[in-house]
Amino acid sequence: MGKGTSKLRPEVISDLKDQTSFNEEEITEWYKGFLKDCPSGHLTVEEFKKIYGNFFPYGDASKFAEHVFRTFDANRDGTIDFREFICALSVTSRGQLEQKLKWAFSMYDLDGNGFISRSEMLEIVRVSSFVTESVVKQ
């Protein structure tokens, strides 16, 4: 999908418009920014943690970022491509309530078994506390 190029093919843009809440101009702008940060077209968990950490400079958001990364990495290949990025961004920023709830559930459901155990809940609450502390310190 546009690897190594700076332009998305029209059929990719059309598909992303159908799959997200973004219009063509927004998709194009997000794509340019994505390639600027990830020239390879794929974002690793380490790169994601570095970028994510910029939003929370007063705390350690790396563990929380790993869980967010996991929910963005829809095909579980260990990287986030532009399609995964823009689809997750669409859900988290403009999605319907049910879409957002499903996304949040998938973040808490660490083993992907369709249930949230007490230990899974505690893990997300624990790593979220670092993010919350960072926001409070700002």
C-alpha positions in Angstrom: 0.0 0.0 0.0 2.1 2.8 -1.2 5.3 1.5 0.3 8.2 3.6 -0.6 6.0 6.1 -2.4 4.5 9.3 -1.1 1.1 8.8 -2.7 -1.8 6.4 -2.1 -3.4 4.7 -5.0 -7.0 5.9 -5.7 -8.5 2.5 -4.9 -6.7 2.5 -1.6 -8.1 6.0 -0.8 -11.5 4.9 -1.8 -11.4 1.8 0.4 -10.1 3.8 3.4 -12.9 6.3 2.9 -15.3 3.4 3.1 -13.6 1.9 6.2 -13.0 5.1 8.2 -14.6 8.4 9.1 -12.0 10.4 7.2 -12.4 12.1 3.8 -9.8 11.9 1.0 -8.0 15.1 2.1 -7.7 13.9 5.7 -6.5 10.5 4.6 -3.8 12.0 2.3 -2.6 14.4 5.1 -2.4 11.6 7.7 -0.6 9.4 5.2 2.0 12.1 4.6 2.6 12.5 8.3 2.7 8.7 8.7 5.4 8.4 6.1 7.3 11.3 7.6 7.5 9.5 10.9 7.7 6.0 9.4 9.5 6.1 6.0 9.4 2.3 5.8 5.6 2.4 5.9 5.6 0.2 9.1 5.7 1.4 12.7 7.4 -0.9 15.2 6.4 -1.1 18.9 9.6 0.7 19.9 8.9 3.5 17.4 5.4 3.7 18.6 6.4 3.9 22.3 8.9 6.7 21.4 6.2 8.7 19.6 3.5 7.9 22.3 5.9 9.0 25.0 6.1 12.5 23.6 2.5 13.0 24.6 3.3 12.0 28.2 6.7 13.5 29.0 6.4 13.4 32.8 5.7 9.7 33.2 6.5 6.3 31.7 3.8 5.5 29.2 5.8 2.7 27.5 3.8 -0.2 29.0 0.5 1.5 28.2 1.8 2.3 24.7 2.5 -1.4 24.2 -1.2 -2.2 24.9 -2.4 0.6 22.6 0.1 -0.7 19.9 -1.4 -4.2 20.3 -4.9 -2.9 19.6 -3.7 -1.0 16.6 -1.8 -4.0 15.1 -4.9 -5.7 13.7 -3.1 -8.4 11.8 -0.7 -9.2 14.7 2.4 -9.0 12.6 4.3 -6.8 15.1 4.1 -3.6 13.1 1.4 -1.0 12.3 0.9 -0.1 8.7 -1.0 2.9 7.5 -4.2 1.0 7.1 -4.1 -0.3 10.7 -3.2 3.2 11.9 -5.9 5.2 10.1 -8.6 2.6 10.9 -7.7 2.6 14.7 -7.5 6.4 14.7 -10.9 6.6 13.0 -12.4 4.4 15.7 -10.7 6.2 18.6 -11.3 9.7 17.4 -14.6 9.6 15.5 -16.1 6.1 16.0 -19.5 5.4 17.3 -19.8 4.5 21.0 -20.1 0.8 20.3 -16.9 0.9 18.1 -15.0 2.7 20.9 -16.3 0.2 23.5 -15.1 -2.7 21.3 -11.7 -1.1 20.8 -11.4 -0.5 24.6 -12.5 -4.0 25.3 -9.8 -5.4 23.0 -7.2 -3.4 24.9 -8.2 -4.9 28.2 -8.6 -8.4 26.8 -4.9 -9.1 26.8 -5.1 -12.7 25.7 -7.8 -12.2 23.1 -10.1 -14.8 24.6 -13.2 -12.6 24.6 -13.2 -12.2 28.4 -11.5 -9.7 30.7 -10.0 -11.4 33.7 -9.2 -9.7 37.0 -5.5 -9.9 36.2 -6.1 -8.3 32.8 -8.1 -5.5 34.3 -5.4 -4.9 37.0 -2.7 -4.8 34.4 -4.4 -2.1 32.3 -5.3 -0.1 35.5 -1.7 -0.4 36.7 -0.1 0.8 33.4 -2.8 3.5 33.0 -1.8 5.0 36.4 1.5 6.1 34.9 -0.3 7.9 32.1 -2.8 9.5 34.5 0.1 10.7 36.8 1.8 12.2 33.8 -1.3 14.2 32.8 -1.8 15.4 36.4 1.8 16.6 36.5 1.4 18.7 33.4 
